[in-house]
Amino acid sequence: MSSDDRESDRTLLSSNRLADTEWSDVPTDPDPRRHLDYELRDWELLTISRDSDQVVFLPESEELLRDEAFVLAERGDLCSLDDNR
């Protein structure tokens, strides 16, 4: 890792309010938005082909799609977060 990379990492960490958070201060079941700075996004699930077990998630936002945001997964790797909390 170069010194530029380390400086970039420090800049990212200092801009993220979680960088100064002690994990012991975060609730056991944190609120994704308030405690972890997550932003919920709408994604579309598409099956790649009829005989394939692969799926692709594409963001509904064209801006994110232009940023090459997508997820490719095997259907067996998916689970319901409601069932696995």
N, CA, C and O atoms as a CHARMM CRD file, in Angstrom:
* protein
*
  340
    1    1 MET  N      0.86100  -1.17900   0.00000 PROA 1      0.00000
    2    1 MET  CA     0.00000   0.00000   0.00000 PROA 1      0.00000
    3    1 MET  C      0.89700   1.22700   0.00000 PROA 1      0.00000
    4    1 MET  O      1.80900   1.34600   0.81800 PROA 1      0.00000
    5    2 SER  N      0.63100   2.12200  -0.91200 PROA 2      0.00000
    6    2 SER  CA     1.44700   3.32500  -1.01600 PROA 2      0.00000
    7    2 SER  C      1.01100   4.35900   0.01700 PROA 2      0.00000
    8    2 SER  O     -0.04800   4.23300   0.63300 PROA 2      0.00000
    9    3 SER  N      1.84300   5.37800   0.19700 PROA 3      0.00000
   10    3 SER  CA     1.48300   6.43500   1.14800 PROA 3      0.00000
   11    3 SER  C      0.24900   7.19700   0.66400 PROA 3      0.00000
   12    3 SER  O     -0.53400   7.68200   1.48000 PROA 3      0.00000
   13    4 ASP  N      0.06600   7.30600  -0.66700 PROA 4      0.00000
   14    4 ASP  CA    -1.14100   7.94800  -1.19800 PROA 4      0.00000
   15    4 ASP  C     -2.38700   7.14600  -0.83400 PROA 4      0.00000
   16    4 ASP  O     -3.42100   7.71700  -0.48800 PROA 4      0.00000
   17    5 ASP  N     -2.27900   5.80000  -0.91600 PROA 5      0.00000
   18    5 ASP  CA    -3.40700   4.94700  -0.55000 PROA 5      0.00000
   19    5 ASP  C     -3.74800   5.11000   0.92500 PROA 5      0.00000
   20    5 ASP  O     -4.91800   5.21200   1.29100 PROA 5      0.00000
   21    6 ARG  N     -2.71600   5.13400   1.77100 PROA 6      0.00000
   22    6 ARG  CA    -2.95400   5.28400   3.21200 PROA 6      0.00000
   23    6 ARG  C     -3.59400   6.63900   3.51400 PROA 6      0.00000
   24    6 ARG  O     -4.49000   6.72700   4.35300 PROA 6      0.00000
   25    7 GLU  N     -3.14500   7.67800   2.84600 PROA 7      0.00000
   26    7 GLU  CA    -3.72200   9.00900   3.04600 PROA 7      0.00000
   27    7 GLU  C     -5.17600   9.03200   2.58700 PROA 7      0.00000
   28    7 GLU  O     -6.03100   9.62400   3.24500 PROA 7      0.00000
   29    8 SER  N     -5.45000   8.39200   1.46500 PROA 8      0.00000
   30    8 SER  CA    -6.81900   8.31000   0.96000 PROA 8      0.00000
   31    8 SER  C     -7.70900   7.57700   1.94900 PROA 8      0.00000
   32    8 SER  O     -8.83700   7.99900   2.20300 PROA 8      0.00000
   33    9 ASP  N     -7.20000   6.46000   2.51900 PROA 9      0.00000
   34    9 ASP  CA    -7.96900   5.72100   3.52400 PROA 9      0.00000
   35    9 ASP  C     -8.25200   6.58600   4.74200 PROA 9      0.00000
   36    9 ASP  O     -9.36500   6.56200   5.26800 PROA 9      0.00000
   37   10 ARG  N     -7.26000   7.35500   5.20100 PROA 10     0.00000
   38   10 ARG  CA    -7.46500   8.23200   6.36000 PROA 10     0.00000
   39   10 ARG  C     -8.50900   9.29800   6.05300 PROA 10     0.00000
   40   10 ARG  O     -9.32500   9.63300   6.91100 PROA 10     0.00000
   41   11 THR  N     -8.48900   9.83200   4.83700 PROA 11     0.00000
   42   11 THR  CA    -9.46900  10.84300   4.44600 PROA 11     0.00000
   43   11 THR  C    -10.86900  10.25100   4.45200 PROA 11     0.00000
   44   11 THR  O    -11.80800  10.87400   4.94600 PROA 11     0.00000
   45   12 LEU  N    -11.01400   9.03600   3.89900 PROA 12     0.00000
   46   12 LEU  CA   -12.32500   8.38600   3.89500 PROA 12     0.00000
   47   12 LEU  C    -12.80500   8.12300   5.31100 PROA 12     0.00000
   48   12 LEU  O    -13.97000   8.36400   5.62900 PROA 12     0.00000
   49   13 LEU  N    -11.91600   7.63100   6.16100 PROA 13     0.00000
   50   13 LEU  CA   -12.30200   7.34700   7.53400 PROA 13     0.00000
   51   13 LEU  C    -12.68400   8.61000   8.29000 PROA 13     0.00000
   52   13 LEU  O    -13.64200   8.60300   9.06300 PROA 13     0.00000
   53   14 SER  N    -11.95400   9.68400   8.07700 PROA 14     0.00000
   54   14 SER  CA   -12.26100  10.90800   8.80900 PROA 14     0.00000
   55   14 SER  C    -13.56600  11.53100   8.33500 PROA 14     0.00000
   56   14 SER  O    -14.20700  12.26200   9.08900 PROA 14     0.00000
   57   15 SER  N    -13.97600  11.25200   7.07800 PROA 15     0.00000
   58   15 SER  CA   -15.23200  11.79500   6.59000 PROA 15     0.00000
   59   15 SER  C    -16.42100  10.94000   7.00000 PROA 15     0.00000
   60   15 SER  O    -17.56600  11.36600   6.85100 PROA 15     0.00000
   61   16 ASN  N    -16.17000   9.75500   7.50900 PROA 16     0.00000
   62   16 ASN  CA   -17.22100   8.83800   7.90600 PROA 16     0.00000
   63   16 ASN  C    -17.40800   8.93600   9.41300 PROA 16     0.00000
   64   16 ASN  O    -16.46500   8.72700  10.17600 PROA 16     0.00000
   65   17 ARG  N    -18.63100   9.25400   9.84300 PROA 17     0.00000
   66   17 ARG  CA   -18.83100   9.42600  11.28300 PROA 17     0.00000
   67   17 ARG  C    -18.66000   8.12100  12.04700 PROA 17     0.00000
   68   17 ARG  O    -18.45100   8.14800  13.25900 PROA 17     0.00000
   69   18 LEU  N    -18.74500   6.97500  11.36700 PROA 18     0.00000
   70   18 LEU  CA   -18.52900   5.69900  12.03100 PROA 18     0.00000
   71   18 LEU  C    -17.07100   5.49200  12.41700 PROA 18     0.00000
   72   18 LEU  O    -16.77100   4.69500  13.30500 PROA 18     0.00000
   73   19 ALA  N    -16.17600   6.19500  11.76700 PROA 19     0.00000
   74   19 ALA  CA   -14.75600   6.03800  12.06700 PROA 19     0.00000
   75   19 ALA  C    -14.45100   6.40200  13.51900 PROA 19     0.00000
   76   19 ALA  O    -13.53900   5.83600  14.12100 PROA 19     0.00000
   77   20 ASP  N    -15.20300   7.33400  14.07900 PROA 20     0.00000
   78   20 ASP  CA   -14.97900   7.76600  15.45300 PROA 20     0.00000
   79   20 ASP  C    -15.87500   7.04000  16.45000 PROA 20     0.00000
   80   20 ASP  O    -15.85200   7.35200  17.64100 PROA 20     0.00000
   81   21 THR  N    -16.65800   6.08600  15.98400 PROA 21     0.00000
   82   21 THR  CA   -17.59000   5.36600  16.83600 PROA 21     0.00000
   83   21 THR  C    -16.92400   4.14100  17.44400 PROA 21     0.00000
   84   21 THR  O    -16.26400   3.36600  16.75100 PROA 21     0.00000
   85   22 GLU  N    -17.10400   3.98200  18.73100 PROA 22     0.00000
   86   22 GLU  CA   -16.65300   2.76500  19.38300 PROA 22     0.00000
   87   22 GLU  C    -17.71700   1.70600  19.14200 PROA 22     0.00000
   88   22 GLU  O    -18.89700   1.94300  19.40300 PROA 22     0.00000
   89   23 TRP  N    -17.31300   0.53800  18.64500 PROA 23     0.00000
   90   23 TRP  CA   -18.30500  -0.48800  18.34500 PROA 23     0.00000
   91   23 TRP  C    -19.06700  -0.90400  19.58000 PROA 23     0.00000
   92   23 TRP  O    -20.20700  -1.35600  19.47100 PROA 23     0.00000
   93   24 SER  N    -18.48200  -0.76800  20.73900 PROA 24     0.00000
   94   24 SER  CA   -19.20200  -1.12100  21.96800 PROA 24     0.00000
   95   24 SER  C    -20.35000  -0.15200  22.23500 PROA 24     0.00000
   96   24 SER  O    -21.25300  -0.46800  23.00900 PROA 24     0.00000
   97   25 ASP  N    -20.32800   1.03800  21.59600 PROA 25     0.00000
   98   25 ASP  CA   -21.40600   2.01600  21.76000 PROA 25     0.00000
   99   25 ASP  C    -22.56000   1.79700  20.78300 PROA 25     0.00000
  100   25 ASP  O    -23.62100   2.40200  20.93700 PROA 25     0.00000
  101   26 VAL  N    -22.36600   0.94200  19.78300 PROA 26     0.00000
  102   26 VAL  CA   -23.40800   0.68700  18.78800 PROA 26     0.00000
  103   26 VAL  C    -24.35100  -0.37500  19.33500 PROA 26     0.00000
  104   26 VAL  O    -23.89400  -1.38900  19.86200 PROA 26     0.00000
  105   27 PRO  N    -25.66300  -0.16000  19.22000 PROA 27     0.00000
  106   27 PRO  CA   -26.61500  -1.15100  19.74300 PROA 27     0.00000
  107   27 PRO  C    -26.42900  -2.52300  19.09000 PROA 27     0.00000
  108   27 PRO  O    -25.91500  -2.62500  17.97600 PROA 27     0.00000
  109   28 THR  N    -26.84700  -3.56100  19.79100 PROA 28     0.00000
  110   28 THR  CA   -26.74600  -4.92100  19.27000 PROA 28     0.00000
  111   28 THR  C    -27.53300  -5.07600  17.97900 PROA 28     0.00000
  112   28 THR  O    -27.09600  -5.77400  17.06500 PROA 28     0.00000
  113   29 ASP  N    -28.68800  -4.42900  17.90000 PROA 29     0.00000
  114   29 ASP  CA   -29.51400  -4.46000  16.69100 PROA 29     0.00000
  115   29 ASP  C    -29.58500  -3.02500  16.16400 PROA 29     0.00000
  116   29 ASP  O    -30.60200  -2.35400  16.34000 PROA 29     0.00000
  117   30 PRO  N    -28.50600  -2.54600  15.51300 PROA 30     0.00000
  118   30 PRO  CA   -28.44500  -1.13800  15.10900 PROA 30     0.00000
  119   30 PRO  C    -29.45000  -0.78300  14.01600 PROA 30     0.00000
  120   30 PRO  O    -29.80400  -1.61700  13.18200 PROA 30     0.00000
  121   31 ASP  N    -29.89200   0.44400  14.03700 PROA 31     0.00000
  122   31 ASP  CA   -30.71800   0.96800  12.96600 PROA 31     0.00000
  123   31 ASP  C    -29.78900   1.22800  11.77900 PROA 31     0.00000
  124   31 ASP  O    -28.82100   1.97600  11.91400 PROA 31     0.00000
  125   32 PRO  N    -30.06500   0.62300  10.61900 PROA 32     0.00000
  126   32 PRO  CA   -29.14300   0.76100   9.48700 PROA 32     0.00000
  127   32 PRO  C    -28.87900   2.20800   9.07900 PROA 32     0.00000
  128   32 PRO  O    -27.74400   2.55800   8.75200 PROA 32     0.00000
  129   33 ARG  N    -29.89600   3.04200   9.09200 PROA 33     0.00000
  130   33 ARG  CA   -29.70700   4.43700   8.67500 PROA 33     0.00000
  131   33 ARG  C    -29.03200   5.26500   9.75900 PROA 33     0.00000
  132   33 ARG  O    -28.03400   5.94100   9.51000 PROA 33     0.00000
  133   34 ARG  N    -29.58200   5.20500  10.94600 PROA 34     0.00000
  134   34 ARG  CA   -29.09900   6.09700  12.01400 PROA 34     0.00000
  135   34 ARG  C    -27.73200   5.68500  12.54900 PROA 34     0.00000
  136   34 ARG  O    -26.87300   6.54100  12.76100 PROA 34     0.00000
  137   35 HSD  N    -27.51700   4.38900  12.76900 PROA 35     0.00000
  138   35 HSD  CA   -26.27500   3.95700  13.40200 PROA 35     0.00000
  139   35 HSD  C    -25.17200   3.57000  12.41400 PROA 35     0.00000
  140   35 HSD  O    -23.98900   3.67200  12.74100 PROA 35     0.00000
  141   36 LEU  N    -25.54500   3.12700  11.21200 PROA 36     0.00000
  142   36 LEU  CA   -24.54500   2.61600  10.27100 PROA 36     0.00000
  143   36 LEU  C    -24.41000   3.44700   9.00000 PROA 36     0.00000
  144   36 LEU  O    -23.61000   3.11300   8.12600 PROA 36     0.00000
  145   37 ASP  N    -25.17300   4.51200   8.88800 PROA 37     0.00000
  146   37 ASP  CA   -25.13300   5.39300   7.71200 PROA 37     0.00000
  147   37 ASP  C    -25.49300   4.68600   6.40800 PROA 37     0.00000
  148   37 ASP  O    -25.03600   5.09900   5.34200 PROA 37     0.00000
  149   38 TYR  N    -26.30600   3.62700   6.47200 PROA 38     0.00000
  150   38 TYR  CA   -26.74700   2.94800   5.25800 PROA 38     0.00000
  151   38 TYR  C    -27.86900   3.73700   4.60400 PROA 38     0.00000
  152   38 TYR  O    -28.67900   4.36300   5.28800 PROA 38     0.00000
  153   39 GLU  N    -27.91300   3.70500   3.30000 PROA 39     0.00000
  154   39 GLU  CA   -29.01700   4.28200   2.54300 PROA 39     0.00000
  155   39 GLU  C    -29.75300   3.14100   1.86200 PROA 39     0.00000
  156   39 GLU  O    -29.14600   2.36200   1.12700 PROA 39     0.00000
  157   40 LEU  N    -31.05400   3.03500   2.09700 PROA 40     0.00000
  158   40 LEU  CA   -31.83000   1.98900   1.45500 PROA 40     0.00000
  159   40 LEU  C    -32.07300   2.36600  -0.00200 PROA 40     0.00000
  160   40 LEU  O    -32.41200   3.51000  -0.30600 PROA 40     0.00000
  161   41 ARG  N    -31.90400   1.42300  -0.87800 PROA 41     0.00000
  162   41 ARG  CA   -32.09600   1.63500  -2.31400 PROA 41     0.00000
  163   41 ARG  C    -33.01100   0.53800  -2.85600 PROA 41     0.00000
  164   41 ARG  O    -33.05300  -0.57100  -2.32200 PROA 41     0.00000
  165   42 ASP  N    -33.73900   0.86000  -3.91500 PROA 42     0.00000
  166   42 ASP  CA   -34.55600  -0.13300  -4.58800 PROA 42     0.00000
  167   42 ASP  C    -33.71800  -0.83200  -5.65000 PROA 42     0.00000
  168   42 ASP  O    -33.06600  -0.18100  -6.46700 PROA 42     0.00000
  169   43 TRP  N    -33.73900  -2.16900  -5.63200 PROA 43     0.00000
  170   43 TRP  CA   -33.01000  -2.97400  -6.59800 PROA 43     0.00000
  171   43 TRP  C    -34.00100  -3.93200  -7.25100 PROA 43     0.00000
  172   43 TRP  O    -34.97800  -4.35300  -6.63200 PROA 43     0.00000
  173   44 GLU  N    -33.73700  -4.26400  -8.49600 PROA 44     0.00000
  174   44 GLU  CA   -34.59400  -5.18500  -9.23200 PROA 44     0.00000
  175   44 GLU  C    -33.89200  -6.52700  -9.35100 PROA 44     0.00000
  176   44 GLU  O    -32.71000  -6.58800  -9.68800 PROA 44     0.00000
  177   45 LEU  N    -34.62500  -7.61300  -9.07200 PROA 45     0.00000
  178   45 LEU  CA   -34.09100  -8.96900  -9.17100 PROA 45     0.00000
  179   45 LEU  C    -34.46000  -9.53900 -10.53400 PROA 45     0.00000
  180   45 LEU  O    -35.63600  -9.57300 -10.89600 PROA 45     0.00000
  181   46 LEU  N    -33.46200  -9.98600 -11.29100 PROA 46     0.00000
  182   46 LEU  CA   -33.68700 -10.58700 -12.60500 PROA 46     0.00000
  183   46 LEU  C    -33.03300 -11.96300 -12.65000 PROA 46     0.00000
  184   46 LEU  O    -31.91100 -12.14000 -12.17500 PROA 46     0.00000
  185   47 THR  N    -33.73900 -12.93900 -13.22300 PROA 47     0.00000
  186   47 THR  CA   -33.14900 -14.25100 -13.47000 PROA 47     0.00000
  187   47 THR  C    -32.39700 -14.16800 -14.78700 PROA 47     0.00000
  188   47 THR  O    -32.91900 -13.63400 -15.76500 PROA 47     0.00000
  189   48 ILE  N    -31.19100 -14.68400 -14.82300 PROA 48     0.00000
  190   48 ILE  CA   -30.34400 -14.53600 -16.00200 PROA 48     0.00000
  191   48 ILE  C    -30.88400 -15.33800 -17.19300 PROA 48     0.00000
  192   48 ILE  O    -30.97200 -14.80600 -18.29900 PROA 48     0.00000
  193   49 SER  N    -31.24100 -16.59300 -16.98500 PROA 49     0.00000
  194   49 SER  CA   -31.85900 -17.39100 -18.04200 PROA 49     0.00000
  195   49 SER  C    -32.72400 -18.46100 -17.39600 PROA 49     0.00000
  196   49 SER  O    -32.61500 -18.72600 -16.19900 PROA 49     0.00000
  197   50 ARG  N    -33.57100 -19.06200 -18.18900 PROA 50     0.00000
  198   50 ARG  CA   -34.51600 -20.05300 -17.63800 PROA 50     0.00000
  199   50 ARG  C    -33.81800 -21.24400 -17.00200 PROA 50     0.00000
  200   50 ARG  O    -34.26600 -21.73800 -15.96800 PROA 50     0.00000
  201   51 ASP  N    -32.71400 -21.72300 -17.60700 PROA 51     0.00000
  202   51 ASP  CA   -32.05800 -22.89300 -17.04600 PROA 51     0.00000
  203   51 ASP  C    -30.88100 -22.54400 -16.15400 PROA 51     0.00000
  204   51 ASP  O    -30.08400 -23.41800 -15.81300 PROA 51     0.00000
  205   52 SER  N    -30.76200 -21.30200 -15.77700 PROA 52     0.00000
  206   52 SER  CA   -29.65600 -20.88700 -14.91700 PROA 52     0.00000
  207   52 SER  C    -30.15900 -20.66800 -13.49700 PROA 52     0.00000
  208   52 SER  O    -31.29200 -20.24000 -13.27800 PROA 52     0.00000
  209   53 ASP  N    -29.30200 -20.96800 -12.55500 PROA 53     0.00000
  210   53 ASP  CA   -29.62900 -20.72800 -11.14400 PROA 53     0.00000
  211   53 ASP  C    -29.07600 -19.37500 -10.70600 PROA 53     0.00000
  212   53 ASP  O    -29.09800 -19.05400  -9.51800 PROA 53     0.00000
  213   54 GLN  N    -28.58000 -18.58100 -11.65400 PROA 54     0.00000
  214   54 GLN  CA   -27.99600 -17.28900 -11.31800 PROA 54     0.00000
  215   54 GLN  C    -29.03300 -16.17700 -11.45800 PROA 54     0.00000
  216   54 GLN  O    -29.92500 -16.21900 -12.30500 PROA 54     0.00000
  217   55 VAL  N    -28.87500 -15.19200 -10.59800 PROA 55     0.00000
  218   55 VAL  CA   -29.72900 -14.00700 -10.63700 PROA 55     0.00000
  219   55 VAL  C    -28.83100 -12.77800 -10.62100 PROA 55     0.00000
  220   55 VAL  O    -27.67000 -12.84500 -10.21800 PROA 55     0.00000
  221   56 VAL  N    -29.38200 -11.66900 -11.06000 PROA 56     0.00000
  222   56 VAL  CA   -28.64600 -10.40900 -11.01500 PROA 56     0.00000
  223   56 VAL  C    -29.56600  -9.37400 -10.37500 PROA 56     0.00000
  224   56 VAL  O    -30.76000  -9.31500 -10.66900 PROA 56     0.00000
  225   57 PHE  N    -28.98900  -8.56500  -9.49900 PROA 57     0.00000
  226   57 PHE  CA   -29.68900  -7.44100  -8.90200 PROA 57     0.00000
  227   57 PHE  C    -29.17400  -6.17600  -9.56700 PROA 57     0.00000
  228   57 PHE  O    -27.96900  -5.92600  -9.60000 PROA 57     0.00000
  229   58 LEU  N    -30.09500  -5.38200 -10.09500 PROA 58     0.00000
  230   58 LEU  CA   -29.73100  -4.11500 -10.72100 PROA 58     0.00000
  231   58 LEU  C    -30.40300  -2.97800  -9.96500 PROA 58     0.00000
  232   58 LEU  O    -31.57100  -3.08800  -9.59300 PROA 58     0.00000
  233   59 PRO  N    -29.68200  -1.89600  -9.73700 PROA 59     0.00000
  234   59 PRO  CA   -30.30700  -0.75500  -9.05600 PROA 59     0.00000
  235   59 PRO  C    -31.33100  -0.08600  -9.96800 PROA 59     0.00000
  236   59 PRO  O    -31.16300  -0.04200 -11.18600 PROA 59     0.00000
  237   60 GLU  N    -32.38200   0.42800  -9.36500 PROA 60     0.00000
  238   60 GLU  CA   -33.37900   1.14100 -10.16100 PROA 60     0.00000
  239   60 GLU  C    -32.87600   2.50300 -10.59500 PROA 60     0.00000
  240   60 GLU  O    -33.37600   3.06700 -11.56800 PROA 60     0.00000
  241   61 SER  N    -31.90400   3.03300  -9.89500 PROA 61     0.00000
  242   61 SER  CA   -31.32100   4.32400 -10.23200 PROA 61     0.00000
  243   61 SER  C    -30.34500   4.16300 -11.39600 PROA 61     0.00000
  244   61 SER  O    -29.38400   3.39800 -11.30600 PROA 61     0.00000
  245   62 GLU  N    -30.59600   4.88500 -12.48500 PROA 62     0.00000
  246   62 GLU  CA   -29.68500   4.82900 -13.63200 PROA 62     0.00000
  247   62 GLU  C    -28.30000   5.34000 -13.26800 PROA 62     0.00000
  248   62 GLU  O    -27.29900   4.87100 -13.81100 PROA 62     0.00000
  249   63 GLU  N    -28.23900   6.28600 -12.36500 PROA 63     0.00000
  250   63 GLU  CA   -26.93900   6.82200 -11.94500 PROA 63     0.00000
  251   63 GLU  C    -26.08200   5.72800 -11.31300 PROA 63     0.00000
  252   63 GLU  O    -24.89300   5.62500 -11.61200 PROA 63     0.00000
  253   64 LEU  N    -26.67400   4.91300 -10.44700 PROA 64     0.00000
  254   64 LEU  CA   -25.92400   3.81600  -9.83200 PROA 64     0.00000
  255   64 LEU  C    -25.53800   2.77000 -10.86400 PROA 64     0.00000
  256   64 LEU  O    -24.45100   2.19600 -10.79800 PROA 64     0.00000
  257   65 LEU  N    -26.42900   2.52200 -11.81700 PROA 65     0.00000
  258   65 LEU  CA   -26.11900   1.55500 -12.85800 PROA 65     0.00000
  259   65 LEU  C    -24.93900   2.02500 -13.70100 PROA 65     0.00000
  260   65 LEU  O    -24.09800   1.22200 -14.10500 PROA 65     0.00000
  261   66 ARG  N    -24.88100   3.31400 -13.96100 PROA 66     0.00000
  262   66 ARG  CA   -23.72900   3.85500 -14.70300 PROA 66     0.00000
  263   66 ARG  C    -22.44800   3.70300 -13.89900 PROA 66     0.00000
  264   66 ARG  O    -21.36300   3.60300 -14.47100 PROA 66     0.00000
  265   67 ASP  N    -22.56600   3.68400 -12.57300 PROA 67     0.00000
  266   67 ASP  CA   -21.40100   3.48900 -11.71000 PROA 67     0.00000
  267   67 ASP  C    -21.05700   2.00800 -11.55700 PROA 67     0.00000
  268   67 ASP  O    -20.26600   1.63000 -10.69300 PROA 67     0.00000
  269   68 GLU  N    -21.66700   1.16900 -12.41400 PROA 68     0.00000
  270   68 GLU  CA   -21.42200  -0.27500 -12.43200 PROA 68     0.00000
  271   68 GLU  C    -21.82200  -0.95900 -11.13600 PROA 68     0.00000
  272   68 GLU  O    -21.14900  -1.88100 -10.67700 PROA 68     0.00000
  273   69 ALA  N    -22.92600  -0.50200 -10.54700 PROA 69     0.00000
  274   69 ALA  CA   -23.43900  -1.13000  -9.33500 PROA 69     0.00000
  275   69 ALA  C    -24.37900  -2.26800  -9.72800 PROA 69     0.00000
  276   69 ALA  O    -25.43400  -2.02900 -10.31600 PROA 69     0.00000
  277   70 PHE  N    -24.00000  -3.49100  -9.40900 PROA 70     0.00000
  278   70 PHE  CA   -24.85500  -4.64800  -9.64200 PROA 70     0.00000
  279   70 PHE  C    -24.35200  -5.78700  -8.76300 PROA 70     0.00000
  280   70 PHE  O    -23.22500  -5.75800  -8.26900 PROA 70     0.00000
  281   71 VAL  N    -25.20500  -6.78900  -8.57900 PROA 71     0.00000
  282   71 VAL  CA   -24.82900  -7.97300  -7.80600 PROA 71     0.00000
  283   71 VAL  C    -25.22500  -9.19000  -8.62200 PROA 71     0.00000
  284   71 VAL  O    -26.35800  -9.27800  -9.09400 PROA 71     0.00000
  285   72 LEU  N    -24.30900 -10.12600  -8.79300 PROA 72     0.00000
  286   72 LEU  CA   -24.55200 -11.39200  -9.47000 PROA 72     0.00000
  287   72 LEU  C    -24.43000 -12.48100  -8.42100 PROA 72     0.00000
  288   72 LEU  O    -23.43000 -12.55200  -7.70800 PROA 72     0.00000
  289   73 ALA  N    -25.45700 -13.34300  -8.32200 PROA 73     0.00000
  290   73 ALA  CA   -25.45000 -14.35100  -7.26000 PROA 73     0.00000
  291   73 ALA  C    -26.14400 -15.63000  -7.72400 PROA 73     0.00000
  292   73 ALA  O    -26.90100 -15.62600  -8.69500 PROA 73     0.00000
  293   74 GLU  N    -25.87400 -16.71000  -7.01900 PROA 74     0.00000
  294   74 GLU  CA   -26.60500 -17.95500  -7.20600 PROA 74     0.00000
  295   74 GLU  C    -27.89200 -17.85200  -6.39100 PROA 74     0.00000
  296   74 GLU  O    -27.88400 -17.31400  -5.28500 PROA 74     0.00000
  297   75 ARG  N    -28.98800 -18.36100  -6.92900 PROA 75     0.00000
  298   75 ARG  CA   -30.26900 -18.28200  -6.22500 PROA 75     0.00000
  299   75 ARG  C    -30.17100 -18.91800  -4.83100 PROA 75     0.00000
  300   75 ARG  O    -30.80300 -18.43500  -3.89100 PROA 75     0.00000
  301   76 GLY  N    -29.40100 -19.97300  -4.69100 PROA 76     0.00000
  302   76 GLY  CA   -29.24900 -20.63900  -3.39800 PROA 76     0.00000
  303   76 GLY  C    -28.53300 -19.78900  -2.35400 PROA 76     0.00000
  304   76 GLY  O    -28.59500 -20.09300  -1.16200 PROA 76     0.00000
  305   77 ASP  N    -27.85400 -18.73000  -2.78500 PROA 77     0.00000
  306   77 ASP  CA   -27.15200 -17.84600  -1.85300 PROA 77     0.00000
  307   77 ASP  C    -28.06300 -16.77600  -1.26400 PROA 77     0.00000
  308   77 ASP  O    -27.66500 -16.06500  -0.34100 PROA 77     0.00000
  309   78 LEU  N    -29.28100 -16.65400  -1.78800 PROA 78     0.00000
  310   78 LEU  CA   -30.20900 -15.62900  -1.31800 PROA 78     0.00000
  311   78 LEU  C    -30.95200 -16.12000  -0.08400 PROA 78     0.00000
  312   78 LEU  O    -31.25100 -17.30700   0.04600 PROA 78     0.00000
  313   79 CYS  N    -31.24000 -15.20400   0.80400 PROA 79     0.00000
  314   79 CYS  CA   -32.04700 -15.54200   1.96700 PROA 79     0.00000
  315   79 CYS  C    -32.88200 -14.31900   2.35100 PROA 79     0.00000
  316   79 CYS  O    -32.54900 -13.18700   2.00300 PROA 79     0.00000
  317   80 SER  N    -33.93600 -14.56500   3.05000 PROA 80     0.00000
  318   80 SER  CA   -34.80100 -13.48800   3.52500 PROA 80     0.00000
  319   80 SER  C    -34.21100 -12.90900   4.80400 PROA 80     0.00000
  320   80 SER  O    -33.95100 -13.64600   5.75500 PROA 80     0.00000
  321   81 LEU  N    -34.00400 -11.62100   4.83500 PROA 81     0.00000
  322   81 LEU  CA   -33.47700 -11.00300   6.05700 PROA 81     0.00000
  323   81 LEU  C    -34.50200 -11.06800   7.18000 PROA 81     0.00000
  324   81 LEU  O    -34.13000 -11.10000   8.35300 PROA 81     0.00000
  325   82 ASP  N    -35.77700 -11.08700   6.84000 PROA 82     0.00000
  326   82 ASP  CA   -36.81700 -11.22900   7.86500 PROA 82     0.00000
  327   82 ASP  C    -36.71700 -12.57400   8.56600 PROA 82     0.00000
  328   82 ASP  O    -37.00800 -12.67600   9.75800 PROA 82     0.00000
  329   83 ASP  N    -36.31000 -13.60200   7.83800 PROA 83     0.00000
  330   83 ASP  CA   -36.20500 -14.94900   8.41200 PROA 83     0.00000
  331   83 ASP  C    -34.86100 -15.20700   9.08700 PROA 83     0.00000
  332   83 ASP  O    -34.72000 -16.18200   9.82400 PROA 83     0.00000
  333   84 ASN  N    -33.87200 -14.34600   8.84500 PROA 84     0.00000
  334   84 ASN  CA   -32.51500 -14.58500   9.33600 PROA 84     0.00000
  335   84 ASN  C    -31.96600 -13.42300  10.13500 PROA 84     0.00000
  336   84 ASN  O    -30.83700 -12.99000   9.90200 PROA 84     0.00000
  337   85 ARG  N    -32.73300 -12.91700  11.06200 PROA 85     0.00000
  338   85 ARG  CA   -32.30100 -11.78800  11.88300 PROA 85     0.00000
  339   85 ARG  C    -31.50300 -12.25500  13.05100 PROA 85     0.00000
  340   85 ARG  O    -31.05300 -11.44100  13.85700 PROA 85     0.00000
